[in-house]
């Protein structure tokens, strides 16, 4: 299989701290690759090594068949986690500027900037200054600046961060559109629902080490069966039922995992009459559940102590 990216035993240290520990994976061309893990797990450090912002202390990185991303920089698109725009520049100008940095001449860059803004619903903003845009719109403009030179490999670090639901949909649809064009997308996130919706392959990193890798179907096949329960009423009793191993209860909808050997029908009989059941079915575990079972309670500690991106 032809790969857009390959990492082999890559390690990165900062002093005595090992941020990335002997990491190996491959990203097939034409796929959406979800690079998952809690904040501080090594996602951003890995992406910066892929982009040659950092260099690994050990191991090998191959980007589009080349040992250094500098050799193929005009074929790459990178949206870092720390995003920002020149506020006094006009929207069309700044997107064109990003294109010129990637080798486009000014006339073509301005034309593509207008085309992209129109395509993604911002055509009226071409001549307006970036300082007048909302955060979500500004993030969309930065994404268009990442795509203006038509890159083969697009790397997005936490692209959904800070977006409202509408702009999350725009970001998701844009990522899917990139794939439909035959391109490869790698994006990092610590929100499992986003990855579950659109990823072809998943890689889970924690404390700089690989924890899981594979297609979504492969990863889910190894997990426990879940009961999806939609109900009306007070479901607080679910958390105290001895036959339940874990429950993710959102109030009127719950994802339930029974203890080994418990028949789902026995569970159903116990809750009939205690709540009004709107839906009861068996399904594969959610990616969130697999994440929690794989990473464990330590993830909450990392999430709660975030400092600089790692």
ZAMARGU-4260 file (C-alpha; in steps of 0.2 Angstrom, whole numbers, plus 5000, padded with zeros to 4 digits):
<rodrens>
0) 5000/5000/5000 | 5006/5017/4996 | 5008/5028/5011 | 5008/5047/5013 | 5017/5047/5029
5) 5028/5034/5038 | 5035/5035/5056 | 5048/5022/5062 | 5053/5021/5080 | 5052/5040/5082
10) 5058/5047/5099 | 5058/5065/5105 | 5065/5072/5122 | 5065/5088/5130 | 5079/5087/5143
15) 5074/5072/5153 | 5056/5072/5148 | 5052/5060/5134 | 5037/5068/5124 | 5037/5054/5110
20) 5043/5037/5114 | 5048/5025/5099 | 5032/5029/5089 | 5029/5020/5073 | 5014/5021/5061
25) 5009/5023/5043 | 4996/5034/5035 | 4989/5027/5018 | 4986/5039/5004 | 4968/5045/5002
30) 4963/5042/5019 | 4957/5052/5035 | 4969/5048/5049 | 4963/5052/5067 | 4978/5055/5078
35) 4970/5054/5095 | 4975/5056/5113 | 4972/5067/5128 | 4981/5084/5129 | 4999/5082/5133
40) 5000/5065/5126 | 5013/5070/5112 | 5001/5074/5097 | 5007/5091/5094 | 5026/5086/5096
45) 5023/5072/5083 | 5015/5084/5071 | 5029/5097/5073 | 5042/5083/5069 | 5032/5078/5053
50) 5033/5096/5048 | 5052/5098/5052 | 5048/5111/5065 | 5057/5099/5077 | 5068/5085/5073
55) 5067/5068/5081 | 5081/5062/5093 | 5079/5045/5085 | 5070/5036/5072 | 5064/5040/5054
60) 5050/5050/5046 | 5046/5049/5028 | 5034/5062/5021 | 5027/5059/5003 | 5042/5048/5000
65) 5055/5060/5006 | 5065/5060/5023 | 5062/5078/5026 | 5046/5088/5024 | 5056/5103/5018
70) 5059/5094/5002 | 5040/5093/4999 | 5034/5108/5008 | 5024/5115/4994 | 5014/5098/4993
75) 5009/5100/5012 | 4996/5110/5021 | 4998/5112/5040 | 4986/5121/5052 | 4994/5122/5069
80) 4985/5122/5085 | 4990/5140/5089 | 4981/5149/5076 | 4981/5168/5072 | 4978/5180/5058
85) 4985/5197/5054 | 4970/5207/5059 | 4973/5222/5048 | 4974/5212/5032 | 4959/5209/5021
90) 4953/5191/5021 | 4956/5188/5002 | 4974/5196/5004 | 4979/5185/5019 | 4973/5169/5010
95) 4982/5174/4995 | 4998/5178/5006 | 4998/5160/5012 | 4997/5154/4994 | 5012/5165/4989
100) 5022/5157/5003 | 5019/5140/4995 | 5025/5146/4978 | 5009/5153/4969 | 5011/5170/4960
105) 5001/5184/4966 | 4987/5184/4953 | 4984/5166/4954 | 4984/5167/4973 | 4971/5181/4974
110) 4960/5172/4961 | 4960/5155/4971 | 4957/5165/4987 | 4941/5172/4980 | 4936/5155/4973
115) 4939/5147/4990 | 4929/5160/5000 | 4915/5159/4988 | 4915/5140/4989 | 4914/5140/5008
120) 4901/5154/5010 | 4913/5169/5014 | 4913/5177/4997 | 4906/5193/5004 | 4921/5194/5016
125) 4935/5195/5002 | 4938/5214/5005 | 4934/5214/5023 | 4948/5215/5037 | 4951/5199/5047
130) 4948/5209/5064 | 4929/5210/5059 | 4927/5191/5058 | 4921/5180/5072 | 4932/5166/5079
135) 4924/5153/5069 | 4925/5163/5053 | 4943/5167/5056 | 4947/5148/5059 | 4939/5144/5042
140) 4949/5158/5034 | 4965/5150/5041 | 4960/5133/5035 | 4957/5140/5017 | 4975/5147/5018
145) 4981/5130/5022 | 4972/5123/5007 | 4975/5137/4994 | 4990/5128/4986 | 4980/5112/4983
150) 4991/5101/4995 | 4992/5082/4994 | 4994/5080/5012 | 4984/5091/5025 | 4989/5091/5043
155) 4977/5099/5055 | 4981/5101/5074 | 4965/5101/5084 | 4955/5109/5070 | 4938/5108/5079
160) 4945/5117/5095 | 4934/5132/5100 | 4921/5130/5086 | 4902/5131/5088 | 4891/5116/5081
165) 4888/5125/5065 | 4907/5128/5061 | 4911/5111/5067 | 4900/5104/5053 | 4909/5116/5041
170) 4926/5109/5047 | 4920/5091/5046 | 4912/5093/5028 | 4928/5102/5022 | 4939/5087/5028
175) 4928/5075/5019 | 4929/5086/5004 | 4948/5085/5004 | 4947/5066/5005 | 4935/5066/4990
180) 4948/5075/4980 | 4960/5060/4983 | 4970/5069/4996 | 4976/5063/5013 | 4971/5071/5030
185) 4979/5069/5047 | 4970/5078/5061 | 4973/5077/5080 | 4959/5078/5093 | 4955/5073/5110
190) 4936/5073/5106 | 4932/5055/5101 | 4915/5059/5093 | 4923/5070/5079 | 4935/5056/5075
195) 4922/5043/5075 | 4911/5052/5062 | 4924/5054/5049 | 4941/5044/5051 | 4946/5029/5041
200) 4960/5025/5053 | 4963/5028/5071 | 4979/5030/5081 | 4978/5033/5100 | 4994/5040/5109
205) 4996/5042/5127 | 5011/5048/5137 | 5020/5048/5120 | 5017/5029/5117 | 5006/5020/5105
210) 4990/5013/5113 | 4979/5008/5098 | 4980/5008/5080 | 4968/5002/5066 | 4953/5005/5056
215) 4937/5010/5066 | 4929/4994/5063 | 4945/4984/5068 | 4946/4994/5084 | 4928/4992/5089
220) 4927/4974/5085 | 4939/4971/5100 | 4928/4980/5112 | 4913/4975/5123 | 4895/4975/5116
225) 4886/4991/5121 | 4867/4993/5125 | 4860/5009/5118 | 4846/5015/5129 | 4835/5030/5126
230) 4822/5033/5140 | 4810/5045/5148 | 4811/5047/5167 | 4823/5046/5181 | 4837/5034/5176
235) 4849/5038/5191 | 4846/5020/5197 | 4856/5014/5182 | 4873/5019/5190 | 4869/5008/5206
240) 4863/4992/5197 | 4876/4978/5202 | 4874/4970/5184 | 4881/4985/5176 | 4899/4987/5173
245) 4900/5005/5166 | 4886/5017/5161 | 4888/5033/5151 | 4872/5042/5155 | 4867/5058/5147
250) 4850/5060/5156 | 4838/5053/5143 | 4851/5043/5133 | 4863/5030/5140 | 4877/5019/5134
255) 4877/5003/5145 | 4890/4989/5147 | 4884/4974/5157 | 4896/4963/5168 | 4902/4947/5160
260) 4889/4934/5158 | 4874/4945/5160 | 4860/4943/5147 | 4854/4959/5140 | 4836/4953/5141
265) 4838/4951/5160 | 4843/4969/5161 | 4829/4974/5150 | 4817/4965/5162 | 4824/4974/5177
270) 4821/4991/5170 | 4804/4989/5162 | 4792/5000/5172 | 4806/5010/5181 | 4808/5021/5165
275) 4799/5023/5149 | 4810/5014/5136 | 4810/5023/5119 | 4825/5013/5112 | 4834/4997/5117
280) 4847/4990/5106 | 4864/4981/5105 | 4878/4989/5096 | 4897/4991/5095 | 4906/5001/5109
285) 4908/5020/5105 | 4926/5026/5102 | 4924/5036/5118 | 4921/5020/5128 | 4936/5012/5120
290) 4947/5027/5123 | 4942/5027/5142 | 4945/5009/5144 | 4962/5010/5135 | 4969/5026/5143
295) 4960/5025/5160 | 4958/5038/5174 | 4976/5044/5171 | 4969/5054/5155 | 4958/5065/5167
300) 4974/5070/5176 | 4983/5075/5159 | 4968/5084/5153 | 4967/5094/5169 | 4985/5099/5169
305) 4987/5106/5152 | 5001/5118/5149 | 5011/5121/5133 | 5006/5110/5119 | 5015/5093/5118
</rodrens>
